[in-house]
Amino acid sequence: MTSKTTHTLLKNIERVRHDLNVMALTIDLSSPDIISRSQELDHLLNEYKSIAG
């Protein structure tokens, strides 16, 4: 994977992580929105791990 793709992936990880932190301040951690966003972050982190080794 190119470094541009890696950079984009890292930016997406940080964006979703930030979104989760903001959401956690206002809604219950077990809400479907939080769970969905957390799963998205998990997916991005797994993708990054698979390319970064």
FENZI-V881422 format. One record per backbone hydrogen bond with DSSP energy under -1.0 kcal/mol. NH is the residue of the N-H (numbers start at 1). CO is the residue of the C=O. If there is no record, write none. Layout:
nh->NH co->CO
nh->NH co->CO
//
This chain:
nh->6 co->2
nh->7 co->3
nh->8 co->4
nh->9 co->5
nh->10 co->6
nh->11 co->7
nh->12 co->8
nh->13 co->9
nh->14 co->10
nh->15 co->11
nh->16 co->12
nh->17 co->13
nh->18 co->14
nh->19 co->15
nh->20 co->16
nh->21 co->17
nh->22 co->18
nh->23 co->19
nh->24 co->20
nh->25 co->22
nh->26 co->23
nh->27 co->23
nh->31 co->28
nh->35 co->31
nh->36 co->32
nh->37 co->33
nh->38 co->34
nh->39 co->35
nh->40 co->36
nh->41 co->37
nh->42 co->38
nh->43 co->39
nh->44 co->40
nh->45 co->41
nh->46 co->42
nh->47 co->43
nh->48 co->44
nh->49 co->45
nh->50 co->46
nh->51 co->47
nh->52 co->48
nh->53 co->49
//
